[in-house]
């Protein structure tokens, strides 16, 4: 199959269009579904979820209110987002939702204690260096859930940030710039240590997904927040690097998709690969990116595509550098 300097158009049956994220609705009521969940929850399902959350806090004797996916706990004046918890619930059977919700919120006192201990220890680099990690986040998510300006980050994938983080027993924290300044370590050193810790702590357990045409896509599923960080460590696993690079998807925190590119057969897996990225991103939890990436010569490049749901078509519009490797 020859590769021409044209835009390839692929027909993808049953492809779900994931609409571009838009501004949140101005409606601010308890039962309003957050825009991130509109493709995932029916109103009846979301009502059940909200009721389950309120029932948990009622049993704890705490007064709460909920407005468009944000939980306001009156005792202690806490505000918590519910989107990730809702996504986590949706992955399980509805009968499991109350226990998932209880496990989530019952961990909060332990997390607070953990972070208080971290606050004491983080001035001494030797006490925290084993906890350093690198986490990849959607850029907008990072801005909304933390002070990105005070984080140590770099951009490896378009639309995301790779952040130096603390990998704790119950939670994930982020290393403030002012803290790192007292360690006498530059940012490159911290990223190197964080990636080395991820490599040593988390085993790469990959599942091959065979396609009907004989090609194989690989998926890494991990319950941690660092599965997609392995996309920055692929050079450690030569089996998963093709002669023409590697196709990469980082749809959510716990799922990494990749395909070693050897020849033009990559075109036969693109449709299913992109569909998987979009569907996993929609499900969450902690969705990261619907973009398609290509790693080649230690560089990550975005491979643009466009979905036309009305005509059931996927238009693939890669840069010239991608086309050139097939000449």
C-alpha positions in Angstrom: 0.0 0.0 0.0 1.6 3.3 -1.1 1.4 6.4 1.0 0.5 9.6 -0.8 0.8 13.1 0.3 -3.0 13.4 0.8 -5.3 13.4 3.7 -6.6 9.9 4.4 -10.3 9.5 5.0 -11.2 6.4 6.9 -14.8 5.2 7.4 -15.2 4.1 11.0 -18.4 2.3 11.8 -20.2 2.9 15.1 -17.7 5.6 16.0 -18.8 7.8 18.9 -18.2 11.5 18.4 -16.7 13.1 21.5 -17.6 16.7 21.2 -15.0 19.4 21.9 -15.1 20.4 25.5 -17.0 23.6 25.9 -17.6 26.0 28.7 -19.5 24.7 31.7 -23.2 25.4 31.8 -24.4 28.4 33.7 -27.1 26.4 35.4 -26.0 25.7 38.9 -28.4 23.3 40.4 -28.0 20.1 42.4 -29.2 17.7 39.6 -27.5 19.5 36.7 -25.1 17.1 35.0 -21.6 18.5 34.7 -20.6 18.9 31.0 -17.8 16.3 31.5 -20.4 13.7 32.3 -23.1 14.5 29.8 -22.0 11.8 27.4 -21.7 9.2 30.2 -24.7 9.6 32.5 -28.4 9.7 31.9 -30.3 12.1 34.2 -31.7 9.1 36.1 -28.2 7.7 36.6 -26.8 11.0 37.8 -29.8 11.5 40.1 -29.0 8.1 41.7 -25.3 9.1 42.1 -26.2 12.4 43.7 -28.6 10.7 46.1 -25.9 8.1 47.1 -23.4 10.9 47.8 -25.9 12.7 50.0 -27.0 9.5 51.8 -23.3 8.9 52.7 -22.9 12.3 54.4 -26.4 12.0 56.0 -25.2 8.9 57.7 -22.1 10.8 58.9 -24.3 13.5 60.3 -22.9 16.2 58.0 -24.8 18.8 56.0 -23.8 19.1 52.3 -25.1 20.7 49.2 -24.2 19.9 45.6 -24.1 22.3 42.6 -23.2 21.1 39.1 -20.8 18.4 40.3 -19.3 20.3 43.2 -19.8 19.1 46.7 -20.0 21.7 49.5 -19.4 20.2 53.0 -20.7 22.8 55.5 -18.7 21.3 58.4 -15.2 22.5 57.7 -16.2 24.6 54.7 -14.8 22.2 52.1 -15.6 22.1 48.4 -14.8 19.0 46.4 -15.3 18.1 42.8 -17.4 15.0 42.1 -16.6 14.4 38.4 -13.8 11.8 38.9 -15.8 10.0 41.6 -18.8 9.8 39.3 -16.6 8.4 36.5 -15.2 5.8 38.9 -18.7 4.8 39.9 -19.8 4.5 36.3 -17.2 1.9 35.7 -18.8 -0.4 38.3 -22.3 -1.9 38.7 -24.8 0.6 40.2 -25.2 -1.7 43.3 -21.5 -1.0 44.0 -21.8 2.8 43.9 -22.5 3.4 47.6 -19.5 1.3 48.6 -17.3 3.2 46.1 -18.5 6.5 47.4 -17.9 5.4 51.0 -14.4 4.2 50.3 -13.6 7.4 48.5 -14.7 9.8 51.3 -13.6 7.6 54.2 -10.1 7.9 52.9 -10.1 11.7 53.3 -8.9 11.8 57.0 -6.0 9.4 56.1 -5.1 11.6 53.1 -5.1 14.7 55.3 -2.9 13.1 57.8 -0.6 11.9 55.0 -0.2 15.4 53.6 0.4 16.8 57.0 3.3 14.4 57.5 4.6 15.3 54.0 4.5 18.9 54.9 6.9 18.2 57.8 9.3 16.0 55.8 9.5 17.7 52.4 12.1 20.2 53.4 14.6 17.3 53.7 15.1 15.9 50.2 16.4 12.6 51.4 13.1 11.9 53.2 11.0 12.4 50.2 13.1 11.5 47.1 11.7 7.9 47.1 8.2 9.4 46.7 9.0 11.6 43.7 7.1 10.7 40.5 6.0 12.2 37.2 2.3 12.5 36.4 0.8 13.5 33.1 -2.3 15.7 33.4 -4.7 17.4 31.0 -3.5 21.0 31.0 -6.9 22.5 31.8 -7.4 19.9 34.6 -4.1 20.9 36.1 -5.0 24.6 36.0 -8.4 24.0 37.5 -7.2 21.7 40.3 -4.0 23.3 41.4 -1.6 26.3 41.1 0.1 25.3 37.9 2.4 28.3 38.1 3.8 26.9 41.4 4.2 23.3 40.0 7.3 21.9 38.3 6.2 20.9 34.9 7.1 20.5 31.3 5.1 19.7 28.1 5.8 16.4 26.5 2.4 15.9 24.8 0.4 18.7 23.3 -2.6 19.7 25.5 -1.0 18.1 28.6 1.5 18.9 31.3 4.0 16.4 32.9 4.3 17.4 36.6 6.8 16.4 39.3 4.6 14.8 41.9 4.6 12.9 45.2 3.4 9.3 44.9 1.9 8.7 48.4 0.2 5.7 49.8 -3.3 7.2 49.7 -3.0 10.1 47.3 -0.9 12.1 44.9 0.6 15.5 45.7 2.6 18.0 43.7 6.0 19.4 44.5 5.9 23.2 45.0 8.6 25.2 43.2 9.7 26.9 46.5 10.2 23.5 48.1 12.3 22.2 45.3 14.4 25.3 45.4 15.6 24.3 48.8 16.8 20.9 47.6 19.5 22.3 45.4 18.3 20.1 42.5 17.4 21.4 39.0 14.2 20.4 37.3 15.9 18.0 34.9 17.2 16.0 37.9 13.8 15.9 39.5 12.2 14.6 36.4 14.9 12.0 36.0 14.4 10.8 39.6 10.6 10.8 39.3 10.7 8.7 36.1 13.2 6.3 37.6 11.0 5.8 40.7 8.0 5.0 38.4 10.0 2.5 36.4 11.2 0.7 39.6 7.8 0.8 41.5 5.3 -0.1 38.7 5.7 -3.1 36.6 4.8 -2.7 33.0 2.0 -5.3 32.5 0.9 -5.0 28.9 -2.0 -6.8 27.3 -1.9 -7.4 23.5 -5.1 -6.6 21.6 -5.2 -8.5 18.3 -7.0 -7.0 15.3 -8.7 -9.0 12.6 -6.1 -8.0 10.1 -3.3 -9.6 12.2 -2.0 -6.4 13.6 -1.6 -6.0 17.4 -2.3 -2.9 19.6 -1.1 -2.9 23.2 -2.8 -1.6 26.3 -1.4 -0.9 29.7 -4.0 -0.8 32.5 -3.0 0.1 36.0 -4.9 1.3 39.0 -2.4 3.9 39.9 -2.3 7.5 38.6 0.9 6.8 36.7 0.0 4.3 33.9 0.4 6.9 31.2 3.7 8.0 32.6 5.2 4.8 31.0 4.7 6.6 27.6 7.8 8.6 28.7 9.7 5.4 29.4 9.1 3.4 26.1 12.8 3.5 25.3 13.2 1.0 28.2 11.0 -1.5 26.3 12.4 -1.9 22.7 9.7 -4.4 21.9 7.2 -1.6 21.8 9.2 0.8 19.6 8.6 0.3 15.8 11.2 1.1 13.1 8.9 4.1 12.2 8.0 5.1 15.7 5.1 4.3 18.0 1.5 5.4 18.0 0.4 6.5 21.5 -2.9 7.2 23.2 -3.2 8.6 26.8 -6.9 8.8 27.2 -7.1 8.7 31.0 -4.7 8.4 34.0 -4.9 4.5 34.2 -4.7 3.5 30.6 -1.9 3.7 28.0 -2.5 2.6 24.4 0.4 2.1 21.9 1.2 0.5 18.6 4.8 0.0 17.2 4.8 1.2 13.6 6.7 -0.9 11.2 5.1 0.0 7.9 1.9 1.4 6.2 -0.2 -1.2 8.1 -0.6 1.5 10.7 -3.4 2.8 8.5 -5.4 -0.4 9.2 -5.4 0.2 13.0 -6.0 3.9 13.1 -9.8 3.8 13.2 -10.0 1.3 16.1 -7.1 3.0 17.9 -8.7 6.5 17.8 -12.2 5.1 18.7 -10.6 3.4 21.8 -8.9 6.7 22.8 -12.2 8.6 22.7 -14.3 6.0 24.5 -11.8 5.5 27.3 -11.4 9.3 27.7 -15.2 9.7 28.0 -15.4 7.0 30.7 -12.6 8.4 32.9 -11.6 8.6 35.7 -9.3 11.6 35.4 -9.5 11.9 31.6 -6.3 13.1 30.0 -6.4 13.5 26.2 -8.3 12.5 23.1 -5.3 13.4 20.9 -3.3 10.9 18.9 0.4 11.1 19.4 3.4 9.7 17.5 6.8 9.1 19.2 9.7 9.0 16.7 13.4 9.8 17.3 12.6 10.7 21.0 10.1 13.4 19.9 6.3 13.4 20.5 4.2 14.7 17.6 0.4 15.2 17.5 -1.3 13.4 14.6 -4.4 15.4 13.8 -7.7 13.8 13.0 -11.3 15.0 12.7 -14.5 13.0 13.3 -17.6 13.6 11.2 -20.4 11.7 13.0 -23.1 12.6 10.4 -21.2 10.9 7.6 -19.6 8.3 9.9 -16.1 9.3 8.8 -12.7 9.9 10.3 -10.3 12.3 8.6 -6.7 11.7 9.4 -4.5 14.7 8.7 -0.9 14.0 9.8 2.1 16.3 9.4 4.5 15.8 6.6 7.1 14.4 8.9 4.9 11.4 9.5 4.3 10.8 5.8 8.0 11.1 5.1 9.0 8.0 7.1 7.1 5.8 4.7 8.9 7.0 1.6 
